[in-house]
């Protein structure tokens, strides 16, 4: 029986060796650390550099996260691709690996009609038994998913099979629009890296899917929100906002550069190596500001 998705579910960063292969030892250390600081599960997504991995590497990464998680929380795999057949192949592999759900964005190179988008997600949902997280990542990549598409999928499959991760801007109003269009039945996760987590929480989300770099802070923030402890929530939230604002300057490459920099700073990754090509590097002055904000976050977590 698949574990249910809830709470804080970080997206795994893919560590690479000097030979540009998946660094298995570092990946296991990353996953062990995530559960040690309170993650409720984990999965792969855009900041896993999924779109830059080969087919075999994507399958390998899916198998490894399921294996290394050892049943400590729900595990999901990103399966979005340029065709429903490709996405279904990744989904079947995820199910065989022991994942609890899959997450899919629409194709990136083809602008689908609403009907075409429904067909794409139906091919995934009908082809295997796991829940499908319908991800709109259009805030930084791909096309938006219209709310009628989400409503159609939810009505057909129900909220145990279909889950949502809306990341189209403006995230908060769009999240509320999806909630209201489904009469509160949609299970919604947010993925803003923490910068919009408080606003999203107050709109009724089921959980959050941040990167790994600020996970201890996100867990503390989520726990404070659940306890209605606004004082702690905002104390932790503000330095997270500052760091994510710096990441946002350069889109997906900005998130990757800063997040891997912080994973090295934490001693979890031996290097911040990313899969080329990418369009932005972390400059020394931005790094200094990230360091300042990260130090404030760690001090606030001890308070």
Steps between C-alpha positions, in 0.01 A plus 500: 500500500659834396577747778293818495667827403483769767703768673854588396618304194833638374621461144826306482799669339702273273867492604749435222847350512797657324417264212146648476326187631250479785693500827323223691687542829414871516140435398454259789656751743259767372197274546606385847546865603156594366327245718721589798373861496133405469406449135171311457623353172679616188506486124658618178407810301640785297782579745606135473615610152260244359489665157880467471519132590506214251217246496714247685605759758139595571411136561813457714418806710143380554618158612761648733270744680252219565775269623680757716178629660448158660130557566561803722253716307306532176711503183399642162675525164485768232380339176407793276616457141436605141244227437253303704678179400830626644333627817322168547829308461652710781183449707501122462867499601417707808226259600735202457765680709258535792410869474175621654405753229622664181511868406462625144529831321351534150730469196743791466535516122133468400233744610207270568133595480298444819361178350849387403623569852220291650588215265869522597428473874237230441755285319721517809217448749344208313832323437600429861345496845691777681360850575599769251617845613399740223777761500465843344860624499428788263633753750843404368458239223228374264138597447228559761231242569151654476278448804230323293761234417563448872127486575445247222776271629381526860141422405609196301744348748437654843744659742673177603624451144550859385701753706612848397812714517410838344801726441364747247526865602334646699524186709275600791198617300535207260514260792182648645331488160575127471381439855175685436438344158519156660293594807802435720540141380836548328809393694753773425874523564704815450854527367619856550816405689345652812457858386121461466451221752318702767260650247443159341447333837223742587330408171472135604787300351571138594875549501807655341774377263809717553860439401732326744722800574273667759318188617565542873352848478200388293423219747516746791280746310244231412487377860455857628213558256329180611537611861369850419829638633527811283792643696722201421360469149596852396837491677596196291321619188675832438856372436353221284326770296825690461685197367222394263473856366866474398434163334207641304722749319623231260202264475559126519877541460497748788329249728743227398813711548407634845345178625801286411731768644316468832510120490878525472504754784306253716755228426247282322642536147872489412442738208232724350540339158198542272419333171596732213391704321369768732471876468601639840774455760499620858717812518710577811288793623176302478671216683598734784140614538378140494750426778369790712139392462581135561679591824193698614277201421717262700509742796122538485452123496695481828297776665 
